[in-house]
Amino acid sequence: MKIEHIALNVADPLAMGRWYVDHLGFKVKRRVVESPWVHFLADDSGQVMLEIYGNPDVPVPDYGSTDPLVLHVALVSRDIEADSSRLVSAGATACGEVQVTPAGDHLAMLRDPWGIALQLVQRATPLND
């Protein structure tokens, strides 16, 4: 089996979907233009998707208070410093400095404007090409 998508119930799926398209390069694969405003967003491979939606019948988690090591969306970066700076300029918040692991991977943790933790990953040896 392969993962089709990971789903997140969010407060403002319309604005969040636009931000992910404009600033992360995601593409809308499918959307519903009425409540619960479902958006299936694919990364640049077209294979990995996030579903974001706003279901008023269930609580939206407080993503901003969730430790990024509990839940984060990891994104491949070719230039972690430039991508971090660009995303912060677009409304993201940096969560500390760029870390370098013993394997030589560079990691930066940010939060999107809705509090979702985004980890930028620049691997010394890519996990998949």
C-alpha positions in Angstrom: 0.0 0.0 0.0 1.0 3.6 -0.5 -0.2 6.7 1.3 -2.7 8.7 -0.7 -2.9 11.7 1.6 -2.6 13.0 5.1 -5.6 15.1 6.2 -5.6 18.2 8.5 -8.7 19.9 9.8 -7.9 23.7 9.7 -9.6 26.9 10.5 -9.2 28.6 7.1 -8.6 26.0 4.3 -9.2 28.5 1.5 -6.4 30.9 2.7 -4.1 28.0 3.7 -4.6 26.3 0.4 -3.7 29.5 -1.5 -0.6 29.9 0.7 0.6 26.3 0.1 0.2 26.8 -3.6 1.8 30.2 -3.7 4.7 29.6 -1.3 5.3 25.8 -1.2 4.7 25.1 -4.9 1.8 22.7 -4.2 -0.8 22.0 -6.8 -4.5 21.7 -6.3 -5.6 18.2 -7.4 -9.2 18.5 -6.2 -11.2 21.0 -4.2 -14.7 21.4 -3.0 -15.9 25.0 -3.1 -18.4 24.8 -0.3 -18.2 23.7 3.3 -16.0 21.8 4.4 -13.8 23.5 1.7 -11.8 20.3 1.0 -8.5 20.8 -0.8 -6.2 18.0 -2.0 -2.8 19.5 -2.5 0.0 17.6 -4.2 3.7 18.3 -3.8 5.9 18.8 -6.9 6.1 15.1 -7.5 2.3 14.9 -7.8 2.3 11.8 -5.7 2.3 13.0 -2.1 -0.8 14.9 -1.0 -2.2 16.8 1.9 -5.9 17.2 2.4 -6.9 20.4 4.2 -10.5 21.1 5.1 -12.6 23.0 7.6 -15.0 20.6 9.2 -17.2 22.7 11.7 -18.5 19.6 13.4 -15.1 18.7 14.9 -12.6 20.8 16.7 -9.6 22.2 14.9 -6.5 21.2 16.8 -4.3 23.9 18.3 -1.4 23.2 15.9 0.5 26.2 17.2 0.8 24.6 20.6 1.7 21.2 19.4 5.4 20.5 19.7 6.8 20.3 16.1 8.5 17.0 17.0 5.0 15.5 17.6 3.6 16.6 14.2 5.2 18.3 11.2 5.2 18.3 7.5 8.7 17.7 6.1 9.6 19.3 2.8 12.7 18.8 0.7 14.8 22.0 0.3 17.7 22.6 -2.0 18.7 25.8 -0.2 17.5 25.7 3.3 18.6 29.3 4.3 16.9 30.9 1.2 13.7 28.8 1.6 13.5 29.6 5.3 14.0 33.3 4.6 11.5 33.3 1.8 8.8 31.5 3.8 9.3 33.8 6.8 8.8 36.8 4.5 5.6 35.1 3.4 4.2 34.8 6.9 5.8 31.7 8.3 7.6 31.8 11.7 11.0 30.3 12.3 11.3 27.9 15.3 15.0 28.1 16.1 18.1 27.9 14.0 19.1 25.5 11.2 20.3 22.2 12.8 22.9 19.9 11.3 22.5 16.2 12.2 25.5 13.8 12.7 24.6 12.4 9.2 25.1 15.9 7.7 21.4 16.7 7.1 20.4 20.3 7.5 17.0 20.8 9.2 15.0 24.0 9.7 11.7 24.1 11.6 9.1 26.7 10.8 5.4 27.2 11.4 3.0 28.2 8.6 0.7 31.2 9.3 -1.9 28.8 10.8 0.6 27.1 13.2 1.3 23.9 11.3 4.9 22.9 11.8 6.9 22.7 8.6 10.3 21.1 8.6 12.7 22.0 5.7 15.1 19.2 5.0 18.3 19.3 3.0 19.7 15.8 3.2 23.3 15.0 2.8 22.1 11.8 1.0 18.6 12.1 -0.3 16.1 9.5 1.0 14.4 9.3 -2.3 15.0 10.9 -5.7 
